[in-house]
């Protein structure tokens, strides 16, 4: 099984070929064209296994949700602190 760096490099080279970038020599291009159909699956499996090995669900940052804000009435002061009524301040946008 290829290493993670080889998988990334192979997929990036394929992306360059797909976008028409001429970064590969003729020999590299021929070799990539000949081996890509067999290697794409291995590269993707390698990257997925690497992702899963580094994915620690207990290390996820906590997700905080803001409580729903009370609806501001048109004639109430604007919550931005401008001192204007809401309808003449932020409600215009």
C-alpha positions as CSV (number, residue, x, y, z in Angstrom):
1,X,0.0,0.0,0.0
2,X,1.4,3.4,-0.9
3,X,2.3,6.0,1.7
4,X,0.1,9.0,2.4
5,X,2.6,11.4,0.6
6,X,2.7,9.1,-2.5
7,X,-1.1,9.1,-2.6
8,X,-1.4,12.8,-2.3
9,X,1.3,13.3,-4.9
10,X,-0.3,10.9,-7.4
11,X,-3.7,12.6,-7.0
12,X,-2.2,16.1,-7.4
13,X,-0.4,15.0,-10.5
14,X,-3.7,13.7,-11.9
15,X,-5.4,17.0,-11.1
16,X,-2.6,18.9,-12.9
17,X,-3.0,16.7,-16.0
18,X,-6.8,17.2,-15.9
19,X,-6.3,21.0,-15.7
20,X,-3.8,20.9,-18.6
21,X,-0.8,21.9,-16.5
22,X,2.5,20.8,-18.1
23,X,4.5,20.1,-15.0
24,X,5.3,16.5,-15.8
25,X,7.9,15.3,-18.3
26,X,6.7,13.1,-21.2
27,X,8.0,10.0,-19.5
28,X,6.2,10.9,-16.2
29,X,3.0,11.6,-18.0
30,X,3.1,8.3,-19.9
31,X,3.9,6.4,-16.7
32,X,1.0,8.2,-14.8
33,X,-1.4,7.5,-17.6
34,X,-0.5,3.8,-17.7
35,X,-0.7,3.3,-13.9
36,X,-3.4,5.7,-12.8
37,X,-6.4,3.4,-13.3
38,X,-4.9,0.8,-11.0
39,X,-3.5,3.3,-8.5
40,X,-6.5,5.7,-7.9
41,X,-8.3,3.2,-5.8
42,X,-5.2,2.5,-3.7
43,X,-4.5,6.2,-3.2
44,X,-8.0,6.9,-2.1
45,X,-8.1,4.0,0.3
46,X,-4.7,5.0,1.7
47,X,-5.9,8.6,2.3
48,X,-9.1,7.4,3.9
49,X,-7.2,5.0,6.2
50,X,-4.9,7.9,7.2
51,X,-7.8,10.1,7.9
52,X,-9.5,7.5,10.0
53,X,-6.3,6.8,12.0
54,X,-6.0,10.5,12.8
55,X,-9.6,11.1,13.5
56,X,-10.2,11.1,17.2
57,X,-13.9,11.8,18.0
58,X,-13.0,12.5,21.7
59,X,-10.7,15.3,20.5
60,X,-13.4,17.2,18.7
61,X,-13.9,20.8,19.9
62,X,-17.3,21.4,21.6
63,X,-20.0,22.9,19.4
64,X,-21.8,25.9,20.9
65,X,-25.1,27.1,19.7
66,X,-26.3,30.6,20.3
67,X,-29.7,30.8,22.0
68,X,-32.4,32.2,19.7
69,X,-32.5,35.9,20.0
70,X,-35.7,37.7,20.8
71,X,-37.3,39.3,17.8
72,X,-36.8,43.1,17.7
73,X,-39.8,45.2,17.1
74,X,-39.8,47.9,14.5
75,X,-40.2,50.7,17.0
76,X,-37.8,49.4,19.6
77,X,-34.2,50.7,20.0
78,X,-31.8,49.0,17.6
79,X,-29.8,46.3,19.3
80,X,-26.6,47.6,17.6
81,X,-26.5,50.4,20.2
82,X,-26.8,53.3,17.7
83,X,-29.7,54.8,19.7
84,X,-32.0,54.9,16.6
85,X,-35.1,52.9,16.2
86,X,-34.6,49.5,14.6
87,X,-36.7,50.4,11.5
88,X,-34.5,53.4,10.8
89,X,-31.2,51.6,11.5
90,X,-30.5,47.9,10.9
91,X,-33.9,47.0,9.5
92,X,-33.2,49.1,6.4
93,X,-30.7,46.5,5.1
